[in-house]
Amino acid sequence: MKKILLALFLMFFGISFAGSLDDKISQMIIIGFDGDNVKSRDFKYLLKNINLVSGVILFTKNIDNIKELNNMVQAIKEKSNISPFIAIDNEGGKILRFEGDVKSAREVSKMPITEARKEYTKLAQINHEAGINLNFAPVVDLEINKNSIIAKKERSFGDDYRIV
């Protein structure tokens, strides 16, 4: 029974039993890169090696404009042998990687649940339209130190772990 549950768990997360050890390891790697367009040297290198990883993470440095972002995402998806992760940490507020109007975690924490749901639905839609399929947000950081980057960027829902 334990083996069956483990197999189901692994299949659910896309980890197959087939393939070499290298294939299995590469399924667990998401990489970042320099470059903000399909013509950049680092992006071209990424495309040549995209099948060695399960996906990429994008940062502000990778996003010059939404059109070029769409071009990069499309190129990654076309070149990859799998459906790759296109990841980002697009949290809203001061941590918004491309165009959009989404409130910070601090602001969302003060909203009624129905409004918070709308705010994160909007964020999910923005990401989806850009081809992002993995967002490392919202986060569960605690705002314990009021001078920390977490506090300054309003990245936390608060300092009470029960609320966060």
SERODO-313406 format. One record per atom (N, C-alpha, C, O, CB): residue in one letter; x, z, y. Coordinates in steps of 0.001 Angstrom, whole numbers, plus 500000, padded with zeros to 6 digits. Glycine has a CB too. Example, Ala and Ser with C-alpha at 12.3 -4.5 7.8 and 13.67 -1.06 7.14 Angstrom:
A513190507800494310A512300507800495500A513200507800496700A514236508465496681A511308509046495527S512850507080497750S513670507140498940S512900507870500030S513409508039501138S514084505725499402
REM end
This chain:
M500827500000498801M500000500000500000M500869500000501259M500566499292502220M499060501214500000K501953500796501259K502835500852502417K503477499493502675K503632499089503828K503915501920502216K503851498783501607K504476497467501751K503485496466502351K503866495620503159K504993496959500385I502236496563501959I501213495661502492I501003495937503978I500919495002504774I499879495819501716L500917497209504359L500753497552505770L501948497095506593L501779496584507700L500555499056505931L503159497273506062L504359496819506757L504334495307506935L504654494803508012L505619497244505991A503960494590505899A503892493124505974A502873492687507015A503144491770507790A503534492525504600L501709493321507052L500688492990508043L501176493280509457L500942492495510375L499404493767507764F501854494411509627F502410494776510926F503411493727511393F503353493271512536F503078496156510859L504318493349510517L505341492363510871L504724491002511176L505155490322512107L506360492230509741M503725490603510405M503069489320510649M502308489343511967M502290488351512696M502121488975509497F501670490489512276F500927490618513526F501840490396514724F501439489769515705F500262491995513615F503061490905514650F504010490765515748F504873489514515625F505846489352516361F504893491984515818G504521488641514703G505199487356514616G506548487399513933G507333486460514067G505368486804515963I506837488455513210I508113488560512511I507894488092511084I507150488704510319I508678490023512552S508552487003510743S508326486414509423S509363486899508417S510414487429508777S508355484887509509F509033486700507156F509968487028506085F510859485839505780F511908485993505155F509217487467504825A510450484652506217A511206483438505943A512356483314506931A512333483908508008A510294482198506011G513346482546506556G514458482265507448G515648483162507188G515587484128506427G514023482409508872S516722482806507844S517976483525507672S517971484824508470S517067485084509264S519157482648508094L518981485614508244L519147486847509002L519301486512510489L518753487210511342L520374487653508486D520042485451510799D520198485032512187D518848484709512820D518597485072513969D521123483819512274D517975484022512068D516635483698512575D515856484967512880D515193485067513913D515863482836511559K515940485926511984K515194487175512166K515709487963513371K514927488553514117K515287488036510901I517011487967513551I517595488659514704I517180487965515993I516819488624516969I519138488709514593S517229486640515998S516891485906517222S515438486115517619S515102485994518797S517166484418517040Q514566486427516659Q513158486690516969Q512980487945517817Q511906488167518374Q512358486825515684M514014488759517918M513915490016518650M514646489991519989M514774491030520636M514456491132517809I515126488823520416I515940488746521626I515221487955522713I514776486828522497I517301488108521319I515121488570523876I514621487916525082I515763487980526088I516339489046526304I513291488605525639I516095486846526705I517246486814527612I516833486433529028I515802485800529251I518297485833527098G517659486834529961G517534486406531341G518570485325531604G519452485081530780G517707487599532321F518458484686532748F519405483629533104F519448483500534617F518561483984535321F519013482272532443D520491482841535108D520575482507536524D519989481121536710D519868480360535750D522047482573537046G519634480802537905G519072479488538194G517607479595538528G516889480446538002G519272478546537022D517168478705539422D515765478735539847D515103477368539787D514072477141540421D515663479279541250N515703476450539016N515081475139538858N515607474477537584N516610474906537014N515355474243540099V514922473441537157V515263472789535886V516598472058535941V517154471707534901V514171471813535496K517111471829537126K518391471122537262K519592472056537334K520734471598537296K518366470256538494S519348473354537437S520465474291537551S521265474324536255S520713474168535166S519956475702537900R522544474524536384R523456474538535236R523045475593534215R523026475323533014R524894474793535702D522719476785534684D522355477868533763D521053477574533029D520903477922531858D522230479186534521F520108476930533720F518851476601533054F519073475536531983F518492475614530901F517809476120534079K519905474548532277K520217473515531286K520886474138530057K520592473756528925K521130472429531903Y521779475091530287Y522439475789529177Y521411476576528369Y521454476583527139Y523550476736529704L520490477236529064L519423477975528393L518632477050527477L518376477390526322L518486478635529423L518249475893527980L517444474965527179L518188474509525922L517583474341524863L517050473747528021K519488474312526043K520276473895524871K520277474969523789K520445474668522607K521719473574525284N520090476217524197N520189477347523267N518879478109523096N518878479211522548N521254478296523738I517771477544523554I516503478272523563I516068478686522164I515365479687522019I515422477424524204N516457477961521145N516018478296519794N516839479414519153N516634479743517985N516079477072518928L517758479991519907L518515481139519427L517877482459519832L518355483529519454L519932481077519944V516790482383520607V516126483584521109V514613483422520993V514107482332520730V516532483866522577S513904484533521196S512438484460521128S511808484167522480S510613483883522558S511878485757520582G512594484232523542G512031483935524840G512947484316525972G514111484661525765G510732484625524999V512401484251527190V513164484527528405V512406485537529259V511189485688529147V513429483222529203I513158486223530115I512550487067531144I512927486482532492I514080486123532732I513015488567531021L511947486393533357L512139485834534684L512218486954535710L511507487955535622L511006484857535035F513096486761536678F513236487689537792F513037486920539095F512920485694539074F514628488396537764T512997487606540203T512805486963541499T513835485855541713T513509484807542271T512896487999542631K515075486078541273K516133485076541458K515818483763540745K516395482730541084K517461485622540956N514916483783539767N514562482575539027N513390481822539642N513064480724539191N514236482929537605I512756482384540655I511520481811541166I511684481431542627I511586482270543522I510354482794540995D511939480139542851D512044479624544207D510659479274544733D510324479569545880D512970478394544256N509858478640543878N508489478292544241N507681478105542953N508254477932541878N508449476998545130I506383478138543063I505507478115541889I505607476787541142I505505476765539916I504057478370542306K505801475698541851K505913474386541201K507144474346540293K507067473898539149K505989473256542262E508263474811540809E509490474813540006E509389475812538860E509909475564537772E510709475140540885L508725476936539097L508485477893538015L507699477221536892L508052477348535720L507723479138538541N506633476505537253N505838475791536245N506686474765535492N506540474615534279N504639475094536908N507569474060536199N508452473087535556N509379473762534538N509577473252533435N509283472345536614M509945474916534919M510844475627534009M510089476129532783M510559475971531657M511520476801534731V508925476730532997V508134477259531878V507761476129530920V507868476283529704V506854477973532395Q507329475008531462Q506951473860530630Q508141473355529829Q508003473050528644Q506384472729531498A509305473264530459A510511472799529767A510903473750528633A511293473308527553A511674472660530761I510798475048528885I511113476043527849I510166475884526665I510602475861525513I511021477483528421K508885475775526948K507892475654525874K508068474364525087K507906474360523867K506480475717526449E508396473271525763E508586471993525077E509828471988524197E509823471387523122E508675470871526087K510875472643524636K512162472615523920K512218473622522772K512991473441521831K513302472892524890S511420474665522838S511470475726521833S510749475321520548S509729474634520584S510858477006522391N511289475753519430N510664475504518123N509510476455517844N508721476233516925N511699475626517018I509414477512518638I508354478508518475I507560478585519773I507891477908520746I508942479909518093S506535479392519791S505843479681521040S506623480827521694S506462481985521307S504305480057520803P507462480511522676P508377481532523206P507686482524524119P506664482226524738P509506480874523954F508270483718524189F507843484681525193F508358484206526543F509537483882526682F508357486121524863I507492484164527520I507872483930528913I507511485236529612I506356485462529972I507128482644529565A508508486087529799A508279487460530241A508650487651531711A509423486888532290A509076488427529374I508075488684532279I508317489032533680I507921490495533857I507173491043533047I507509488091534666D508420491118534905D507894492441535272D507215492285536624D507770492626537669D509039493546535321N506026491773536571N505225491464537742N504191492576537894N503077492481537379N504542490052537620E504580493632538609E503790494860538639E502725494890539720E501765495653539618E504691496019538820G502874494086540737G501979494158541885G502620494949543004G503673495558542817G500642494782541492G501995494943544154G502544495657545312G503869495061545746G503968493855545970G502723497140544992K504890495901545866K506216495452546299K507013494819545161K508105494299545391K506995496618546881I506488494857543946I507135494242542787I506246493094542319I505673493129541230I507376495290541629L506148492086543163L505361490895542858L506331489721542900L506882489405543954L504153490699543874R506538489080541762R507604488092541615R507281486731542212R508189485949542492R507924487924540176F506019486441542408F505639485198543065F504313485391543757F503741486480543714F505565484033542061E503822484361544386E502647484455545251E501464485159544595E501204485007543401E502229483081545680G500775485915545398G499595486628544936G499393487873545758G500298488311546469G499710486979543456D498219488441545665D497893489647546408D497362490666545406D496168490714545111D496849489360547551V498281491480544891V497913492488543910V498434493829544404V499580493937544840V498479492144542493K497603494828544334K497955496162544818K499032496811543950K499202496460542783K496714497049544858S499752497761544538S500770498528543817S500100499529542872S498909499813542992S501709499265544811A500876500048541944A500353501055541017A499807502260541792A498762502806541439A501456501506540025R500508502667542833R500038503813543635R498656503520544220R497769504372544184R501045504138544778E498480502317544756E497185501953545328E496107501856544244E494977502300544447E497295500620546084V496457501285543113V495509501142542005V495076502511541498V493921502690541112V496132500321540857S495989503478541495S495652504815540981S494562505497541790S493919506426541301S496885505691540969K494346505056543003K493335505660543874K491985504940543803K491020505346544449K493829505665545306M491933503870543011M490711503063542913M489814503569541795M490291504184540841M491057501586542680P488518503314541909P487634503538540756P488070502594539621P488642501537539885P486112503298541143I487811502959538404I488277502196537247I487800500740537281I488533499846536857I487803502863535963T486603500491537770T486098499107537818T486915498266538785T487168497091538516T484614499084538230E487332498846539903E488167498124540871E489583497930540322E490184496873540511E488215498885542220A490107498939539651A491443498823539046A491452497716537997A492408496945537907A491877500168538409R490399497644537215R490278496585536201R490298495211536869R490953494293536376R488972496762535373K489595495066537972K489579493790538704K490976493441539218K491399492286539167K488582493853539883E491675494449539708E493021494224540248E493969493725539160E494734492788539387E493573495518540876Y493924494343537988Y494817493924536909Y494345492650536221Y495149491936535621Y494946495031535889T493057492359536302T492563491063535821T493115489958536714T493507488893536236T491000491025535801K493140490227538014K493703489263538964K495187489033538664K495648487892538670K493515489760540424L495931490099538406L497347489980538071L497537489188536780L498423488338536700L497983491369537939A496721489459535781A496804488724534511A496528487240534731A497187486392534128A495808489302533481Q495572486922535578Q495239485523535873Q496394484821536586Q496722483681536258Q493966485444536733I497008485489537553I498162484931538264I499278484625537268I499868483545537304I498664485912539363N499563485573536385N500614485369535388N500256484231534443N501094483381534140N500854486655534594H499029484216533984H498589483180533051H498738481788533668H499237480867533021H497129483421532636E498312481644534898E498402480344535564E499844479880535727E500106478679535791E497732480408536922A500776480823535796A502194480480535913A502844480262534543A504019479901534471A502937481581536670G502101480476533465G502649480294532124G503297481534531544G503940481471530496G503640479199532142I503131482661532217I503696483930531743I502797484469530639I501581484547530816I503835484973532914N503384484845529492N502579485393528400N502999486805528000N502488487352527023N502664484486527200L503940487402528760L504357488783528501L504743489417529828L505711489001530465L505549488845527479N503985490421530240N504267491124531484N504648492559531169N503901493274530500N503052491076532441F505805492978531648F506243494353531438F505643495249532517F506365495929533248F507790494447531445A504335495242532604A503610496034533588A502163496115533142A501712495220532427A503729495422535022P501421497125533518P501885498246534326P502816499155533521P502821499145532290P500692499047534858V503582499919534244V504556500811533621V504047502248533657V503092502558534369V505926500704534328V504676503105532901V504251504500532845V505307505430533455V505532506541532975V503965504906531393D505942504951534515D506912505776535227D506199506934535909D505068506799536375D507696504937536261L506876508072535960L506379509222536705L507086509288538048L508301509108538124L506587510536535909E506344509541539088E506916509639540430E507301511085540702E506659511781541488E505916509123541507I508357511519540038I508800512909540159I509699513088541374I509556514059542117I509539513352538888N510616512163541577N511540512212542706N510996511310543808N510975510089543656N512983511776542281K510565511891544893K509942511131545984K510947510206546691K510535509341547465K509320512096547002N512248510369546443N513263509506547045N513725508398546093N514599507606546446N514458510340547477S513159508338544919S513578507341543928S513023505961544251S512107505824545062S513132507762542532I513579504949543616I513087503583543783I511652503469543265I510869502660543762I514007502581543048I511315504283542268I509952504295541722I508968504665542830I507923504032542980I509834505295540524A509308505690543599A508438506135544692A508450505142545848A507397504789546379A508869507518545187K509634504696546235K509753503797547384K509044502472547164K508505501898548111K511207503544547692K509036501984545955K508381500700545652K506953500884545141K506304499911544757K509197499928544617E506458502127545134E505085502451544706E504797501950543296E503728501406543020E504069501849545681R505781502145542401R505696501616541037R505000502553540057R504836502202538889R507071501314540531S504598503707540496S503995504681539593S502560504997540006S502181504877541171S504827505962539561F501778505405539008F500409505845539270F500384507273539784F499334507749540214F499558505729538008G501528507978539749G501578509337540264G502618510189539561G503457509687538814G500233509982540138D502546511494539816D503510512410539225D502918513270538110D503609514121537549D504079513295540293D501662513057537791D500994513803536739D500912512927535479D500224511906535471D499573514259537200Y501603513326534441Y501669512506533228Y500285512245532619Y500074511226531962Y502561513184532197R499354513165532839R498004512958532278R497291511794532976R496525511068532342R497159514253532412I497535511618534255I496938510511534984I497673509218534671I497054508182534431I496952510785536493V498993509287534676V499810508102534388V499506507609532991V500086506619532546V501320508412534536
REM end
